[in-house]
Amino acid sequence: AQSVSQHNHHVILSEAASLELGCNYSYGGTVNLFWYVQYPGQHLQLLLKYFSGDPLVKGIKGFEAEFIKSKFSFNLRKPSVQWSDTAEYFCAVTPSGGSYIPTFGRGTSLIVHP
Amino acid sequence: EPEVTQTPSHQVTQMGQEVILRCVPISNHLYFYWYRQILGQKVEFLVSFYNNEISEKSEIFDDQFSVERPDGSNFTLKIRSTKLEDSAMYFCASSEAEAGELFFGEGSRLTVL
């Protein structure tokens, strides 16, 4: 079964700092990749996704992620964070064939100080 | 914007009691899911539901758990006899297609005493 690792569990940044959250997965086949975000008091929502094509995908609010197949990674980046980016970030992986059930990582809590 | 709604937002129950968590998925979605997140741990898949039956379930989803879609709108998760370790945030989600984007509810926090 596939697994998803998010190595940064808690990240604290100041506004305007750059962000990179790591996500690695273990699955040998073709995958669909997602980053979800959960703002305080709100539901999980999609930030960005990768199915195929350009491995650098852009999402909402200035976020982007790069799929590096050789490293089984899908790291999330943002060049300059804002206080409003304070949230929990979850990486998820779905195999393209077979089970379509997304597997989630444990999440990374990001706190941005103004 | 259509959304997934969950009730209750928080439930406190005694060990051994039955709990029903309710979800109203987005109306044109066909795939429904329950996930849970124990505090400080990862979001874990419980069960998926399609075409009025369970399509996949995890090893967490044992005989104490059941799901039902009693009418055209609600999707419920029942825990027959709660245990302390069932304390978690339970998320309902729906999607329009297989392997597509999941739309989540805000979660139901279950506390078992």
Chai-1 contact restraints between the chains, C-beta under 6 A:
chainA,res_idxA,chainB,res_idxB,connection_type,confidence,min_distance_angstrom,max_distance_angstrom,comment,restraint_id
A,N32,B,A99,contact,1.0,0.0,6.0,A-B,restraint_1
A,H43,B,F104,contact,1.0,0.0,6.0,A-B,restraint_2
A,H43,B,G105,contact,1.0,0.0,6.0,A-B,restraint_3
A,H43,B,E106,contact,1.0,0.0,6.0,A-B,restraint_4
A,L44,B,F104,contact,1.0,0.0,6.0,A-B,restraint_5
A,L46,B,E101,contact,1.0,0.0,6.0,A-B,restraint_6
A,T94,B,A99,contact,1.0,0.0,6.0,A-B,restraint_7
A,Y100,B,E98,contact,1.0,0.0,6.0,A-B,restraint_8
A,Y100,B,A99,contact,1.0,0.0,6.0,A-B,restraint_9
A,I101,B,F45,contact,1.0,0.0,6.0,A-B,restraint_10
A,I101,B,S48,contact,1.0,0.0,6.0,A-B,restraint_11
A,I101,B,E56,contact,1.0,0.0,6.0,A-B,restraint_12
A,F104,B,K42,contact,1.0,0.0,6.0,A-B,restraint_13
A,F104,B,V43,contact,1.0,0.0,6.0,A-B,restraint_14
A,G105,B,K42,contact,1.0,0.0,6.0,A-B,restraint_15
A,R106,B,Q41,contact,1.0,0.0,6.0,A-B,restraint_16
A,R106,B,K42,contact,1.0,0.0,6.0,A-B,restraint_17
